[in-house]
Amino acid sequence: MKNQLLAFAFVTLATPAPGQTPGTRLTIDVAVTSLIVRGDTMQVTYTLSSQSRSQDSLLAFIVDAPSRVRSITKPDSLWVVDTLIRGTQPAAFWGSLIPLAPGATSPALQFESVGIPAIVTSWAQGNWPLPDCCDDDSPTSGEDPIVTRSISFSVVGVEGWPTDRSAQSLLARMRALTQSSCASPLMWISDSGLCSQLLNDIDLAESYRASGQTAQAQSSLDQFKAGLGSDSGTPASSVTSAAYWLLRSNADIVKSSLP
């Protein structure tokens, strides 16, 4: 088991493999349970649920961290953590010494990074039996399990702060994130009417900002946040936890940047 985790974290050469390879036969739901903004530092917490139709147990979860991981939480002694994959690539890495069975849910997985909330790539790897030397499922020399033994999908993570931190630039960035959250392939917000309302709130905030009406711009951002869900951390019915935390946290950052 430990050999699999180490291989997953440090191999360097990618060799694509066909679908339904052991390790890829899983369906995972990732919930963002909180995203806390502390100055320039973001703390993101996830829980993972392996759906009962998964054929493989979940061995590892990785989140790309372009601005590097400042700290990462080890849930308990049955988990290992790391802040690099492939030797040099910054990422938040959690590996379970007892793979998560189909139908089970992980403990809270948390990391901190200096940067701004963004949409990033993540990977989930299913467990596969350690093969004999000539087993058909044996990894080939130089195989990268991140490519061949895992599935990839988008999650909320942290990227480096943009060079331009003006309210105008951050509003434009938030508008792009909202559009991505509403569009395929993400569809993190499924109500097209709500998507139109959210974009309108951003446009109003920019219009007020440009004319020096800071209070009105802040009010438009508060309306934007209200459309996503309650202040208590509960998303609206058509909003996933990913969209809720991604967009609300960015709205708070924009509000703090207004003069």
C-alpha positions as CSV (number, residue, x, y, z in Angstrom):
1,M,0.0,0.0,0.0
2,K,2.7,2.5,1.0
3,N,4.6,1.7,-2.2
4,Q,1.5,2.6,-4.2
5,L,1.2,6.0,-2.4
6,L,4.8,6.8,-2.9
7,A,4.6,5.9,-6.6
8,F,1.6,8.0,-7.0
9,A,3.4,11.0,-5.5
10,F,6.8,10.8,-7.1
11,V,6.9,9.2,-10.5
12,T,7.8,11.4,-13.4
13,L,7.0,9.9,-16.8
14,A,3.4,9.9,-18.0
15,T,2.1,6.9,-20.1
16,P,-1.6,7.1,-20.9
17,A,-3.7,4.0,-20.4
18,P,-7.1,2.8,-21.7
19,G,-10.3,3.4,-19.8
20,Q,-11.5,1.2,-17.0
21,T,-7.9,0.6,-15.8
22,P,-7.8,-0.5,-12.1
23,G,-7.6,2.7,-10.1
24,T,-9.9,4.6,-12.4
25,R,-13.1,2.7,-11.7
26,L,-14.6,5.1,-9.2
27,T,-17.1,7.9,-8.9
28,I,-16.3,10.6,-6.4
29,D,-18.3,13.5,-5.0
30,V,-16.2,16.3,-3.6
31,A,-17.8,18.8,-1.2
32,V,-16.2,22.0,-0.2
33,T,-17.2,22.4,3.4
34,S,-15.5,25.7,4.0
35,L,-13.2,28.3,2.5
36,I,-11.8,30.8,4.9
37,V,-10.0,34.0,3.8
38,R,-7.3,35.2,6.1
39,G,-5.6,38.2,4.5
40,D,-3.7,36.7,1.6
41,T,-4.0,33.2,2.8
42,M,-6.9,30.8,1.9
43,Q,-7.9,27.7,3.9
44,V,-9.9,25.2,2.0
45,T,-11.6,22.1,3.5
46,Y,-13.1,19.2,1.5
47,T,-14.9,15.9,2.2
48,L,-14.9,13.1,-0.4
49,S,-17.7,10.6,-0.8
50,S,-17.1,7.5,-2.9
51,Q,-20.4,6.5,-4.6
52,S,-21.6,3.0,-4.1
53,R,-21.2,2.2,-7.8
54,S,-17.5,2.7,-7.6
55,Q,-15.6,-0.5,-8.3
56,D,-12.3,0.7,-6.7
57,S,-11.7,2.0,-3.2
58,L,-10.3,5.5,-3.0
59,L,-6.5,5.5,-2.3
60,A,-5.5,9.1,-2.8
61,F,-6.8,12.6,-3.5
62,I,-4.7,15.4,-4.9
63,V,-5.4,19.1,-5.5
64,D,-3.2,21.2,-7.8
65,A,-1.7,24.1,-5.8
66,P,0.0,26.5,-8.2
67,S,1.0,28.9,-5.5
68,R,2.3,26.1,-3.2
69,V,0.8,24.7,0.0
70,R,1.6,26.6,3.2
71,S,0.2,23.9,5.5
72,I,-1.8,20.7,5.1
73,T,-3.8,18.8,7.7
74,K,-3.3,15.1,8.3
75,P,-6.8,13.8,9.4
76,D,-5.4,10.9,11.5
77,S,-2.7,8.3,11.7
78,L,-4.3,6.3,8.8
79,W,-3.6,9.1,6.3
80,V,-0.4,10.4,4.8
81,V,0.0,13.9,3.4
82,D,2.5,15.7,1.1
83,T,2.8,19.1,-0.6
84,L,4.6,17.9,-3.8
85,I,3.8,15.4,-6.5
86,R,6.2,14.1,-9.1
87,G,9.0,15.4,-6.9
88,T,8.6,19.1,-7.7
89,Q,5.0,19.9,-8.6
90,P,3.2,21.8,-5.8
91,A,0.0,20.1,-4.7
92,A,-2.1,19.1,-1.7
93,F,-1.8,15.3,-1.4
94,W,-3.8,13.0,0.9
95,G,-3.3,9.2,0.8
96,S,-5.3,6.7,2.9
97,L,-3.4,3.7,4.3
98,I,-6.9,2.0,4.4
99,P,-8.5,2.9,1.1
100,L,-12.0,4.5,1.3
101,A,-14.5,1.8,0.3
102,P,-17.4,2.5,-2.1
103,G,-20.2,4.3,-0.3
104,A,-17.9,5.7,2.4
105,T,-17.0,9.4,3.2
106,S,-13.6,10.8,4.1
107,P,-12.7,12.8,7.1
108,A,-12.1,16.6,6.5
109,L,-9.2,17.2,4.2
110,Q,-7.8,20.7,4.7
111,F,-4.9,22.8,3.3
112,E,-3.8,26.4,3.3
113,S,-2.1,28.4,0.5
114,V,-1.3,32.0,-0.2
115,G,-3.3,33.1,-3.1
116,I,-6.9,33.6,-4.3
117,P,-9.7,31.0,-4.7
118,A,-9.8,29.6,-8.2
119,I,-10.9,26.6,-10.3
120,V,-8.0,24.0,-10.3
121,T,-7.5,20.4,-11.4
122,S,-7.7,17.6,-8.9
123,W,-7.1,13.8,-9.1
124,A,-8.6,10.9,-7.3
125,Q,-6.9,7.5,-7.4
126,G,-8.5,4.2,-6.8
127,N,-6.8,1.3,-5.1
128,W,-5.4,-1.5,-7.3
129,P,-3.7,-4.7,-6.0
130,L,0.0,-4.8,-6.1
131,P,0.7,-7.0,-9.1
132,D,3.2,-9.7,-9.8
133,C,6.0,-8.9,-12.2
134,C,4.1,-10.2,-15.2
135,D,0.5,-9.4,-14.3
136,D,-1.4,-7.6,-17.1
137,D,-2.3,-4.9,-14.6
138,S,1.3,-4.3,-13.6
139,P,2.4,-0.7,-14.1
140,T,4.8,-0.3,-16.9
141,S,8.3,1.1,-16.3
142,G,8.0,4.9,-15.8
143,E,4.2,4.8,-15.6
144,D,2.6,7.9,-13.9
145,P,-0.3,6.8,-11.8
146,I,-1.6,10.3,-11.7
147,V,-2.3,9.8,-15.4
148,T,-3.0,6.1,-15.6
149,R,-4.5,5.1,-12.2
150,S,-6.7,8.1,-11.4
151,I,-9.5,10.3,-12.6
152,S,-9.2,14.0,-12.9
153,F,-11.8,16.8,-12.4
154,S,-12.1,20.4,-11.5
155,V,-12.4,21.6,-7.9
156,V,-12.1,24.8,-5.9
157,G,-8.5,25.5,-5.0
158,V,-6.1,28.3,-4.7
159,E,-3.9,30.0,-7.4
160,G,-1.4,32.9,-7.0
161,W,-2.6,36.4,-6.6
162,P,-2.9,38.3,-9.9
163,T,-0.5,41.2,-10.5
164,D,-3.4,43.6,-10.7
165,R,-5.4,43.5,-7.5
166,S,-7.6,46.5,-8.3
167,A,-11.4,46.1,-7.7
168,Q,-11.9,46.5,-11.5
169,S,-9.6,43.6,-12.3
170,L,-10.9,41.4,-9.5
171,L,-14.5,42.0,-10.6
172,A,-13.7,41.0,-14.2
173,R,-12.0,37.9,-12.8
174,M,-15.1,37.1,-10.6
175,R,-17.3,37.5,-13.7
176,A,-15.3,34.9,-15.6
177,L,-15.4,32.5,-12.7
178,T,-19.2,32.9,-12.5
179,Q,-19.5,32.2,-16.2
180,S,-17.4,29.1,-15.9
181,S,-19.5,27.9,-12.9
182,C,-22.7,28.3,-14.9
183,A,-21.4,26.7,-18.1
184,S,-20.5,23.2,-19.3
185,P,-18.6,21.2,-18.3
186,L,-18.8,22.4,-14.7
187,M,-22.4,23.3,-14.4
188,W,-21.8,24.2,-10.7
189,I,-24.9,26.4,-10.9
190,S,-27.8,24.8,-12.7
191,D,-30.4,27.6,-12.7
192,S,-29.9,29.8,-15.8
193,G,-32.0,32.5,-14.4
194,L,-29.8,32.7,-11.3
195,C,-26.7,32.8,-13.5
196,S,-28.2,35.9,-15.3
197,Q,-28.9,37.5,-12.0
198,L,-25.4,36.9,-10.7
199,L,-23.8,38.3,-13.8
200,N,-26.1,41.4,-13.6
201,D,-25.1,41.9,-10.0
202,I,-21.4,41.9,-11.0
203,D,-22.1,44.3,-13.8
204,L,-24.0,46.7,-11.5
205,A,-21.1,46.5,-9.0
206,E,-18.6,47.5,-11.7
207,S,-20.8,50.3,-12.9
208,Y,-21.2,51.7,-9.4
209,R,-17.4,51.2,-8.8
210,A,-16.5,53.1,-11.9
211,S,-18.7,56.1,-10.9
212,G,-17.3,56.2,-7.4
213,Q,-20.4,54.8,-5.7
214,T,-18.7,52.4,-3.3
215,A,-21.7,51.8,-1.0
216,Q,-23.9,50.8,-4.0
217,A,-21.1,48.6,-5.4
218,Q,-20.9,46.8,-2.0
219,S,-24.7,46.4,-1.9
220,S,-24.6,44.8,-5.4
221,L,-21.9,42.4,-4.2
222,D,-24.0,41.5,-1.1
223,Q,-27.0,40.8,-3.4
224,F,-24.6,38.6,-5.5
225,K,-23.7,36.6,-2.3
226,A,-27.3,36.3,-1.2
227,G,-28.2,34.7,-4.6
228,L,-25.6,31.9,-3.9
229,G,-27.1,31.0,-0.5
230,S,-27.2,31.9,3.2
231,D,-24.5,33.4,5.3
232,S,-24.5,30.3,7.4
233,G,-22.8,28.2,4.7
234,T,-25.8,26.7,3.0
235,P,-25.9,27.0,-0.8
236,A,-29.1,27.8,-2.7
237,S,-30.8,24.7,-4.1
238,S,-29.3,25.1,-7.6
239,V,-25.8,26.0,-6.4
240,T,-23.1,23.4,-5.5
241,S,-20.8,23.8,-2.6
242,A,-18.0,24.5,-5.0
243,A,-19.7,27.4,-6.6
244,Y,-21.0,28.7,-3.3
245,W,-17.5,28.9,-1.6
246,L,-15.6,29.9,-4.8
247,L,-17.8,32.9,-5.7
248,R,-18.8,34.1,-2.2
249,S,-15.1,34.2,-1.1
250,N,-14.1,36.1,-4.3
251,A,-17.0,38.6,-3.7
252,D,-15.6,39.2,-0.2
253,I,-12.2,39.8,-1.6
254,V,-13.6,42.3,-4.1
255,K,-15.5,44.1,-1.4
256,S,-12.3,44.5,0.6
257,S,-10.6,46.0,-2.4
258,L,-13.1,48.7,-2.9
259,P,-11.9,52.2,-1.9
